[in-house]
């Protein structure tokens, strides 16, 4: 029989409600529960927020862009050949999940009373429109083409509000360059909203064919290709393979291929998101400290309360190690109850927010309308394990207090 475990169970299941230690133990359990619940909610919110913002940024620019070297170095658009052979090469790179072409043309949307400068992003049937469908608020996503013009336009709600447009409205688009002024009459097929104002204010979608023709490029040319990778955590490794096979090669028009990741294209956003990790570590440290301190207090009180019992155990031959293990097992039971309550509270709050969106945010400031949360079973398990392990470790030193208790004096202790 495991004597320390047996004694710990008897102490923990004691029905004596008049003990001084009872309130302290309840406080210790509450400290562990609240600490774990706060940690679970904090990690869930930070992961949800980071991944939501990241996915929105990736939705506009994919994971990796392959384009003309000059395009990636300047704000102007330079053509690069994106024929079948290059697309096939990009798709064969390990880690690449999807490849899609795009072309960008600057222009002006004009109504009878207003006008707005925007970037027309030309896309075709190979473009993954999942992100656009997820953020569509009105109308539909046109079947964009690279062989003919459908005269369809997808705009953001910011553009629609500023130009007073609705789905089905006709609008004129003006394009001014060295070829002069050209006009296209387009129909608003759909309206999207991502809450990323820096993109929503300037990006609308048209046919790839139209964007290429307006730029005066050949049919096999485009602004570049967007690549989606299988694993975002291996983004750098995939890009290194891309650099080896594609970068610094020259197309048949004499243009040089180059590439950049979405982190390189939007360093401010990803640096800001990385700062959130520091906040998480600070919260985890504070909550673990709170749980540890409350458990230390509870353990010291229960040891002092059980001084007579400790003296009796020593008198009958129990070693200090056995008694210390008894109180450490008692602490494990207490921590376990706190962890159970913390999981119920934390996971309950996460589920409530995920399925109801109860806590809302100002989308103009936070880029999302509700607090995003994510369930990560592995993270929940690790937080529970870390909390249990750290709390038990910090209790080892206070448990040595039992060695200072002498049987003769403790038998008279009250």
C-alpha positions in Angstrom: 0.0 0.0 0.0 1.2 3.5 -0.8 1.0 5.0 2.7 1.5 8.7 1.7 -1.3 8.4 -0.9 -3.6 6.7 1.6 -3.0 9.4 4.2 -3.4 12.2 1.7 -6.8 10.8 0.7 -8.0 10.6 4.3 -6.9 14.2 4.9 -8.5 15.4 1.7 -11.8 13.6 2.3 -12.0 14.7 5.9 -15.5 15.9 6.8 -14.3 18.2 9.6 -15.7 21.6 8.5 -14.4 23.5 11.5 -10.8 23.2 10.5 -8.9 26.5 10.0 -7.4 25.2 6.8 -10.7 24.8 4.9 -11.0 28.4 3.8 -7.4 28.4 2.8 -7.8 25.3 0.7 -10.9 26.7 -1.0 -8.9 29.9 -1.8 -6.1 27.7 -3.2 -8.5 25.8 -5.4 -10.1 29.0 -6.6 -6.6 30.4 -7.4 -5.7 27.4 -9.5 -9.1 27.4 -11.2 -9.2 31.1 -12.0 -5.5 31.1 -13.1 -6.1 28.2 -15.5 -9.3 29.6 -16.9 -7.6 33.0 -17.6 -4.7 31.2 -19.3 -7.1 29.1 -21.5 -9.1 32.1 -22.5 -6.1 34.2 -23.2 -4.3 31.6 -25.3 -7.5 30.9 -27.2 -8.2 34.6 -27.9 -4.6 35.3 -29.0 -4.5 32.3 -31.3 -7.9 33.1 -32.7 -7.0 36.8 -33.3 -3.6 36.0 -34.9 -4.9 33.4 -37.2 -8.0 35.5 -38.2 -5.9 38.5 -39.1 -3.3 36.4 -40.8 -5.8 34.6 -42.9 -7.4 37.9 -44.0 -4.0 39.3 -45.1 -3.2 36.0 -46.8 -6.6 36.1 -48.5 -5.5 39.3 -50.4 -1.9 38.2 -51.1 -1.6 34.5 -50.6 1.5 33.0 -48.8 4.1 33.7 -51.5 4.1 36.0 -54.5 6.2 35.3 -57.6 6.5 38.4 -59.8 8.8 40.6 -61.8 11.8 41.7 -59.7 11.0 45.4 -60.5 7.4 44.9 -59.3 8.5 43.7 -55.9 10.9 46.6 -55.6 8.6 49.4 -56.7 5.0 50.4 -56.5 4.4 50.1 -60.2 3.3 46.9 -62.0 5.8 45.2 -64.4 4.8 42.2 -66.5 6.2 38.7 -66.0 5.5 35.6 -68.1 3.1 33.2 -66.4 2.6 30.5 -69.0 1.8 26.9 -68.5 5.4 25.8 -68.2 6.1 28.3 -65.3 2.8 27.4 -63.6 3.7 23.7 -63.8 7.1 24.4 -62.3 5.6 26.3 -59.4 3.1 23.6 -58.7 5.8 20.9 -58.5 7.7 22.7 -55.7 7.4 20.7 -52.5 5.1 22.4 -50.0 3.1 24.4 -52.6 -0.6 23.7 -52.4 -2.1 26.0 -55.0 -0.9 28.4 -57.7 -3.0 31.3 -59.2 -2.3 34.1 -61.5 -3.2 37.7 -61.0 -2.7 41.1 -62.7 -3.2 44.6 -61.2 -4.2 47.8 -62.9 -4.7 51.2 -61.2 -7.8 53.1 -62.2 -10.7 55.2 -61.1 -14.3 54.3 -60.4 -16.7 57.1 -61.2 -20.3 57.7 -60.7 -22.3 60.9 -61.6 -21.4 62.5 -58.3 -18.3 60.7 -56.9 -15.1 59.1 -57.9 -12.6 56.8 -56.2 -9.1 55.7 -57.1 -8.7 51.9 -56.7 -6.6 48.9 -57.7 -8.3 46.5 -60.1 -7.0 43.0 -59.3 -7.6 40.7 -62.3 -8.2 37.1 -61.5 -9.2 34.0 -63.5 -10.9 30.6 -63.0 -7.8 29.2 -61.3 -8.1 31.7 -58.5 -9.2 30.3 -55.2 -12.2 32.4 -54.2 -12.9 30.7 -50.8 -11.7 33.8 -49.0 -13.9 36.1 -51.1 -17.0 33.8 -50.5 -16.3 33.8 -46.7 -16.4 37.6 -46.7 -19.1 38.2 -49.3 -22.0 40.3 -47.9 -24.1 40.9 -51.0 -24.5 39.6 -54.5 -22.3 36.8 -55.8 -18.7 36.1 -57.0 -18.5 36.3 -60.8 -16.8 33.5 -62.8 -13.8 35.6 -63.7 -12.0 34.6 -67.0 -8.6 34.9 -68.6 -10.0 34.6 -72.2 -12.7 37.2 -72.3 -14.3 40.0 -70.4 -17.4 39.5 -68.4 -17.7 43.2 -67.4 -18.3 42.1 -63.8 -16.9 43.8 -60.8 -16.5 42.8 -57.1 -16.1 45.7 -54.8 -15.8 46.2 -51.0 -18.5 47.7 -48.8 -16.3 50.8 -48.2 -16.3 51.5 -52.0 -20.0 50.8 -52.2 -20.8 53.2 -49.4 -18.5 56.0 -50.7 -19.9 55.7 -54.3 -23.4 54.8 -53.2 -23.5 51.6 -55.2 -25.5 48.4 -54.9 -25.4 45.0 -56.5 -26.5 45.3 -60.1 -25.5 48.9 -60.5 -23.5 50.0 -63.6 -20.4 52.1 -63.1 -17.7 53.5 -65.3 -14.0 52.7 -64.7 -11.3 55.1 -66.1 -7.7 54.0 -66.8 -5.1 56.7 -67.4 -1.6 55.8 -68.7 0.8 56.4 -71.6 -1.9 55.0 -73.9 -4.2 57.8 -72.9 -7.6 57.5 -71.2 -9.7 54.3 -71.6 -13.1 53.7 -70.2 -14.8 50.4 -69.2 -18.5 50.1 -68.2 -18.7 47.4 -65.4 -21.6 46.0 -63.4 -21.3 45.4 -59.7 -21.8 41.7 -59.2 -20.9 41.4 -55.5 -19.8 43.3 -52.4 -17.4 42.0 -49.8 -16.2 43.1 -46.3 -13.1 41.9 -44.5 -12.7 44.8 -42.0 -9.1 45.3 -43.2 -9.6 48.9 -44.3 -6.1 49.2 -45.9 -7.2 46.5 -48.4 -11.0 47.2 -48.5 -10.4 50.8 -49.5 -8.3 50.0 -52.6 -8.9 46.5 -53.9 -11.6 45.4 -56.2 -11.7 42.4 -58.5 -12.2 42.1 -62.3 -11.3 39.5 -65.0 -7.7 38.7 -65.5 -8.2 39.2 -69.2 -9.4 42.7 -68.7 -6.5 43.6 -66.4 -3.9 42.2 -68.8 -5.4 44.0 -71.8 -5.6 47.3 -70.0 -1.9 47.0 -69.0 -1.1 46.3 -72.7 0.6 43.0 -72.0 0.7 39.7 -73.9 -1.8 37.0 -73.1 0.8 34.9 -71.3 2.0 37.8 -69.1 0.6 38.8 -65.7 1.7 40.8 -62.6 2.6 37.5 -61.1 1.4 34.3 -59.4 0.3 33.7 -55.8 1.3 30.5 -54.1 -0.5 28.9 -51.2 1.6 26.5 -49.0 0.5 23.4 -47.2 2.0 24.5 -43.8 2.3 28.1 -42.9 5.0 27.2 -40.3 7.2 25.9 -43.1 6.7 29.0 -45.2 10.4 30.0 -45.1 11.5 26.5 -46.1 9.1 26.4 -49.1 10.3 29.9 -50.2 14.0 28.7 -50.1 13.1 25.9 -52.5 11.3 28.5 -54.7 14.4 30.8 -54.6 16.6 28.0 -55.8 14.4 27.0 -58.7 12.8 30.2 -59.9 14.4 33.4 -58.6 16.9 35.2 -60.9 15.7 33.2 -63.9 14.7 35.2 -67.0 11.5 34.8 -69.1 11.4 35.0 -72.8 10.7 38.7 -72.7 13.9 39.4 -70.7 12.1 40.0 -67.3 13.6 38.5 -64.1 11.6 36.4 -61.7 11.6 37.1 -58.0 9.5 36.2 -55.0 8.5 37.4 -51.5 6.5 35.9 -48.7 3.4 37.6 -47.2 5.5 38.3 -44.1 8.0 40.3 -46.2 5.2 42.0 -48.1 3.4 43.1 -44.8 6.1 43.2 -42.1 4.2 45.7 -39.9 1.1 43.5 -39.6 3.1 40.4 -38.8 5.4 42.2 -36.4 2.4 43.5 -34.6 0.9 40.0 -34.4 4.2 38.6 -33.1 4.1 41.1 -30.2 0.9 39.4 -29.0 3.0 36.3 -28.1 4.8 38.4 -25.4 1.4 39.4 -23.9 0.5 35.7 -23.7 3.7 34.8 -21.9 3.2 37.6 -19.4 -0.3 36.5 -18.7 0.8 32.8 -18.3 3.5 33.8 -15.9 1.3 36.0 -13.8 -1.5 33.4 -13.5 1.0 30.5 -12.7 2.5 32.7 -10.0 -1.0 33.4 -8.5 -1.8 29.7 -8.6 1.6 28.8 -7.1 1.4 31.3 -4.2 -2.1 30.3 -3.3 -1.1 26.7 -3.2 2.0 27.4 -1.1 -0.2 29.3 1.4 -2.7 26.5 1.5 0.0 23.8 2.0 1.7 25.7 4.8 -1.7 26.2 6.6 -2.6 22.5 6.3 0.8 21.5 7.6 0.5 23.7 10.6 -3.1 22.5 11.2 -1.9 18.9 11.1 1.1 19.4 13.4 -0.2 16.9 16.0 -0.8 14.3 13.3 2.7 14.9 12.0 4.2 14.4 15.5 2.2 11.2 16.0 3.4 9.8 12.6 7.0 10.6 13.5 6.5 9.0 17.0 5.4 5.7 15.3 8.4 5.8 13.0 7.3 7.6 9.9 10.1 9.3 8.0 10.1 13.0 7.0 10.1 11.9 3.4 6.9 9.9 3.8 5.2 12.8 5.5 6.3 15.2 2.9 5.0 13.0 0.1 1.7 12.8 2.0 1.2 16.5 1.8 2.4 16.7 -1.8 -0.2 14.1 -2.7 -2.7 16.2 -0.8 -1.6 19.2 -2.9 -2.1 17.2 -6.1 -5.7 16.4 -5.2 -6.3 20.1 -4.4 -4.6 21.2 -7.7 -6.6 18.6 -9.6 -9.9 19.9 -8.3 -8.8 23.4 -9.2 -7.8 22.3 -12.7 -11.1 20.6 -13.2 -13.0 23.7 -12.3 -10.7 25.9 -14.4 -11.3 23.7 -17.4 -15.0 23.9 -17.0 -14.9 27.7 -16.6 -12.3 28.4 -19.4 -13.7 26.0 -22.0 -17.2 27.1 -21.2 -16.3 30.7 -21.8 -14.5 29.9 -25.0 -17.4 27.8 -26.3 -19.9 30.6 -25.4 -17.9 33.2 -27.3 -17.3 30.9 -30.3 -21.0 29.9 -30.8 -22.7 33.1 -29.8 -20.1 35.9 -30.5 -21.2 37.5 -27.2 -18.2 39.8 -26.8 -18.1 42.2 -29.7 -15.3 44.6 -30.9 -15.0 47.7 -33.0 -14.0 46.3 -36.4 -12.5 49.6 -37.5 -9.9 49.2 -34.7 -9.4 45.5 -34.3 -10.2 44.3 -37.8 -12.8 41.8 -36.5 -16.4 42.4 -35.3 -16.3 39.8 -32.5 -13.6 38.3 -30.3 -12.2 35.3 -32.2 -11.4 32.2 -30.3 -9.9 28.8 -31.2 -10.0 25.4 -29.6 -6.6 23.7 -29.3 -6.9 20.4 -27.4 -3.1 19.9 -27.4 -2.6 23.4 -25.9 -5.3 22.9 -23.3 -3.6 19.6 -22.2 -0.2 21.3 -22.1 -1.5 24.1 -20.0 -3.1 21.7 -17.5 0.1 19.6 -17.4 2.3 22.7 -16.9 0.1 24.1 -14.2 0.1 20.8 -12.3 3.8 20.3 -12.7 4.9 23.9 -11.7 2.5 24.0 -8.7 3.8 20.7 -7.4 7.5 21.7 -8.0 7.1 25.0 -6.1 5.5 23.1 -3.2 8.6 20.8 -2.7 10.5 23.4 -0.7 7.6 24.4 1.7 7.0 20.7 2.3 10.3 20.5 4.1 8.6 22.3 7.0 7.6 18.9 8.3 11.3 18.2 9.2 11.2 21.1 11.7 8.4 19.5 13.7 9.5 17.5 16.8 7.2 14.7 18.0 7.4 15.7 21.7 6.4 19.3 21.3 3.9 18.6 18.5 1.9 16.2 20.6 1.0 19.1 22.9 0.4 21.5 19.9 -3.1 23.0 19.6 
